Amino acid sequence: MLSLLLAVSLATTVRPQMVVSTEWLADNLRNPNVRVLDVTTPAEYKSGHIAGAVFLSVNRLMVRRNGVPNEMPSVAQLEELFRDAGVKPTERIILTSNDPLLAARAWLTLDYLGWGDYAAILDGGNAKWTGERRLVNTIITPVKRGELIATVEPKAIISRADLKTLLASGEEVALLDARDTDHFLGNLRGPEVENGGHIPNAECMPWDANLARQGRFRVLREPGQLAEMYASLNVTKRQRIVVYCRTGVEASMTYFVLRYLGFRPALYDGSFVDWNKTEPVARAMR
């Protein structure tokens, strides 16, 4: 019965336009209305990238704020970043990276800026593309300045203060921790001990559980599998959904997958590092 209900629900809620295959991209690589952004470092980009891909600096995608790394920059900074990458409204933006978390973080950022509907992630990323021996080069793709103007979705990001208010409100909340189970449970030793535990009442859903092996590559699980995973935690559209991890990067994958499944989550960007500064932490040792 659960599988049947999920199938009916997925037929209307999955957003397939958020993910493209390497086959699709190969067929559309020369389409002038498709812009491929490689979320990476300068050195990695120069060493080789999908032919025609534009460099998107991971160092500008996230900043350190109040002692917490990997925070969302200001809207003005993000507009400049994506304009420098040539992004404009007439294009479909395809995000790729050597690290699937960075592609997910870039998608979340565009969603926060109101541009999520223009963007998709390359399933399997650079690893699958290069592993299939598709076209790569080391040429720096020339860029004409873009035209991105943000229409911010404020509910995409939640602060510590607003999360505390939400948790105290009595509203039904699904709070999902995207770290591994050892960090979630506090099952750590040595210097890592301070990173262990979780926000009270959170559920653990490690970010990499959203991915599956396809030969040598990691790709997104099938929608039905993903829906069953989150249904097992009783996540529903009636709830406010908040995702977090250590500093907001791993939870970007959870955010992306939930949006793919038709949910409307919020990212606690400061995540556990920010929470652990002043708030109580739950630990459950094995």
Residue pairs with C-beta under 8 A, 6 or more apart in sequence:
2 228
2 231
3 224
3 228
6 224
6 227
6 228
6 231
7 224
9 227
10 223
10 224
10 227
10 261
12 262
13 261
13 262
14 223
14 260
14 261
14 262
15 259
15 260
15 261
15 262
17 117
17 120
18 107
18 116
18 119
18 120
18 121
18 256
18 259
18 260
19 120
19 121
19 123
19 220
19 260
20 94
20 120
20 121
20 122
20 123
21 122
21 123
21 124
22 122
22 123
22 124
22 128
22 129
22 132
22 134
25 34
25 36
25 50
25 94
25 122
25 129
26 134
26 135
28 34
29 36
29 50
29 51
29 52
29 135
30 52
33 90
33 91
33 92
34 91
34 92
34 94
35 54
35 85
35 86
35 87
35 91
35 92
35 93
35 94
36 50
36 52
36 53
36 54
36 94
36 96
36 122
37 53
37 54
37 55
37 56
37 85
37 87
37 93
37 94
37 95
37 96
37 106
38 45
38 49
38 50
38 53
38 54
38 55
38 56
38 96
38 97
38 126
39 56
39 58
39 61
39 95
39 96
39 97
39 99
39 102
39 103
39 105
39 106
40 49
40 55
40 56
40 57
40 58
40 97
40 98
40 102
41 57
41 58
41 59
42 55
42 57
44 98
45 55
45 140
46 138
46 140
47 138
48 130
48 136
48 137
48 138
49 55
49 126
49 136
49 137
49 138
50 96
50 126
50 129
50 134
50 135
50 136
51 135
51 136
51 137
51 139
52 141
53 96
53 141
54 85
54 86
54 141
54 143
55 85
55 140
55 141
56 81
56 82
56 85
56 95
56 106
57 81
58 97
58 102
60 73
60 77
60 81
61 73
61 81
61 102
61 105
61 106
61 109
62 69
62 70
62 71
62 72
62 73
62 105
62 249
63 71
63 72
63 73
63 77
64 70
64 71
65 71
66 270
66 274
67 273
67 277
68 247
68 270
68 271
68 273
68 274
69 247
69 273
70 247
70 248
70 249
71 247
71 248
71 269
71 270
72 78
72 109
72 112
72 157
72 248
72 269
73 81
75 113
75 150
75 152
78 109
78 112
78 113
78 150
79 113
79 148
79 149
79 150
82 110
82 113
82 115
82 146
82 148
83 145
83 146
83 147
83 148
84 143
84 145
84 146
85 143
85 146
86 143
86 144
86 145
86 146
87 93
87 115
87 146
87 147
87 148
88 146
88 147
88 148
89 118
89 147
89 148
91 118
92 118
92 119
92 120
93 110
93 115
93 118
93 119
93 120
94 119
94 120
94 121
94 122
95 103
95 106
95 107
95 110
95 119
95 120
95 121
95 122
96 103
96 121
96 122
96 125
96 126
96 129
97 103
97 106
97 125
97 126
98 125
98 126
98 127
99 125
100 121
100 125
100 211
100 218
100 253
101 207
101 249
101 250
101 252
101 253
102 249
103 121
103 122
103 125
104 121
104 252
104 253
104 255
104 256
105 248
105 249
105 252
106 119
107 116
107 119
107 120
107 121
107 252
107 256
108 156
108 252
108 255
108 256
108 267
110 116
110 118
110 119
111 119
111 153
111 156
111 255
111 259
112 152
112 153
112 156
112 157
113 148
113 150
113 151
113 152
113 153
114 150
114 151
114 152
114 153
115 148
115 150
116 153
116 259
121 220
121 256
122 128
122 129
123 219
123 220
124 214
124 217
124 218
124 219
127 216
127 217
127 218
128 214
128 217
128 219
129 136
130 136
131 216
131 217
155 264
155 266
156 255
156 266
156 267
157 266
157 267
157 269
158 166
158 242
158 266
158 267
158 268
158 269
159 268
159 269
159 270
160 268
160 270
160 274
160 275
160 278
160 279
163 242
163 268
163 275
164 279
166 173
166 240
166 242
167 173
167 175
167 201
171 240
172 238
172 239
172 240
173 201
173 239
173 240
173 241
173 242
174 203
174 233
174 234
174 235
174 236
174 239
174 240
174 241
174 242
175 199
175 201
175 202
175 203
175 242
175 244
176 202
176 203
176 204
176 205
176 233
176 235
176 241
176 242
176 243
176 244
176 251
176 254
176 265
177 184
177 198
177 199
177 202
177 203
177 204
177 205
177 244
177 245
177 251
177 272
178 205
178 206
178 207
178 243
178 244
178 245
178 250
178 251
178 253
178 254
179 198
179 204
179 206
179 207
179 245
179 246
179 250
179 272
180 206
181 187
181 204
181 206
182 188
182 196
183 192
183 195
183 196
183 246
183 272
184 197
184 198
184 202
184 204
185 196
185 197
185 198
185 204
185 283
185 284
185 285
185 286
186 193
186 196
186 197
186 198
186 281
186 283
186 284
186 285
187 196
187 285
187 286
188 195
188 196
194 276
195 246
195 272
195 273
195 276
196 283
197 272
197 276
197 281
197 282
197 283
198 204
198 272
198 281
198 282
198 283
199 244
199 272
199 275
199 279
199 281
199 282
200 280
200 281
200 282
201 282
202 244
202 282
203 233
205 229
205 230
205 233
205 254
206 250
207 245
207 250
207 251
207 253
207 254
208 218
208 253
209 229
210 220
210 221
210 226
210 229
210 253
210 254
210 257
211 218
211 219
211 220
211 221
212 218
212 219
212 220
212 221
212 222
212 225
220 226
220 257
220 260
221 229
223 260
223 261
226 257
226 260
226 261
227 261
230 258
230 261
230 263
235 241
235 258
235 263
237 262
237 263
237 264
240 266
241 258
241 263
241 264
241 265
241 266
242 265
242 266
242 267
242 268
243 251
243 254
243 255
243 258
243 265
243 266
243 267
243 268
244 251
244 267
244 268
244 271
244 272
244 275
245 251
245 254
245 271
245 272
246 271
246 272
246 273
247 270
247 271
247 272
247 273
248 267
248 268
248 269
248 270
248 271
251 267
251 268
251 271
252 267
254 265
255 265
255 267
258 264
258 265
259 265
268 274
268 275
275 281
